[in-house]
Amino acid sequence: MDLRQLKYFARIVELESITAAAETLHIAQPSLSQQVANLESELGSQLLVRGPGGVRATDAGQLLYRHAKMVLRQVDEARAALKNGRDTPAGHVKVGLPTSTSRVLAVPLIEAVAERFPEVVLEVVEGSSADLAVGVSLHRLDISVAMDVQPQPARMTTRPMLIEDLFLVGPPLGLAAVTLKQMSEMPLLLPSFPNSIRMLAARTFAEESLPIRLVAETSAVSILLSLARGGKGWTVLPSSALVGPEARSENVVATRIASPEYRRRVSVCMSLSAEKSLACVHVHQTLFDVAGALVDSGAWSGVEWLADAATGAA
C-alpha cells in the first residue's frame, strides 16, 4: 500500500464513482480499477460495493478511508514543516456551511484563512444542515456548521457557537411580531426538505393544527429572497441570509415570529480525524474568530453568542 493508492481510493469514496474519480485524477478507468483490486487483495478485504448507481465504501472501506485521510493530511503537513523549518498548517480543509450561514460567513472565513495560513487550501461546501453533519460524521467533511445537531462523540466533536433567531421575511407587515396563525393565512415560500427551517415549520404548524399555504419551495436562498422581493409571498430565514442584492429591497423586511420555537442552536462540528490535523484545528478556531467578529460588528445580527463557545466547551 502506498500514498498514491490511498489518494486514489479516497477520491473514489468521495465521488462515489470510479469513472468520475478517474477523470479528476487524469488516469484511465481500468488502471484505477486495478489499483483498487490490488489494494483489496493486499488488505484481504472488500473495500467498495459496486452497483448501477456508482460505488460506496464497505465498513472496511470506510475505516480505510478515515485512516487514508489522516495519512494524506499528515504528509501534506510534514512537507510544509520541512519547507518552513517548523510545523505549519498546510493542505486541504473542507468546510460545510448551510446556505443561509454561507451568505454571511463564507467570504470572511475564506479571506481570514488565506491571510493567516497561506499554505491551506480551504474548500467551502454548501448544503442542508442535516447533510453537512452526516458528511462530518462520515469524514467526507472536516468541519461544518450545523443547526440543532445531536452530539455524536464517537464520530465527531460538537462545539456550540450561537443561538440564531428566525424571522418572517417579505413585504412589510407593520407589526412588531407575527403569530403562527397569521402566518398560516399568508402565502409562504419555504426551503425544501430536509432543511431545518422547513422541518421546524412543518412541525410547529402541525402542532397548532394550522395549514401551510405553500406557494413555492427551493433550497436556494437567493430564489426565496427574489420571490419575496417580487411580492410573491413571505419566507422564513435568519438574519444571516439577508445579505446580497436580493435582500436590498423595501419588500424584504424581517419581522419577528411570536413563537419561542423559532430559534435554532448553531454549532460547529469537526470529525475526529480532522482533530489530529494542525490545519483543521486552526481553521476550526478561525471560524469561531470570524463568526465572533461578525456578531460583534453587527454584521451577523439576531443572534446570542454562547458563553461556552468562547471557552471551547462541548
Salt bridges, closest charged atoms under 4 A:
GLU14 OE2 - LYS69 NZ 3.10
GLU16 OE2 - ARG140 NH1 3.61
GLU123 OE1 - HIS92 NE2 2.85
ASP142 OD1 - ARG73 NH2 2.54
GLU164 OE1 - ARG264 NE 3.04
ASP165 OD1 - ARG263 NE 2.67
GLU185 OE2 - LYS181 NZ 3.14
GLU207 OE2 - ARG203 NH1 3.33
GLU217 OE1 - ARG198 NH1 2.47
GLU246 OE1 - ARG103 NH2 2.93
GLU261 OE1 - ARG203 NH2 3.10
ASP289 OD2 - ARG116 NH1 2.96
GLU304 OE1 - ARG263 NH2 3.37
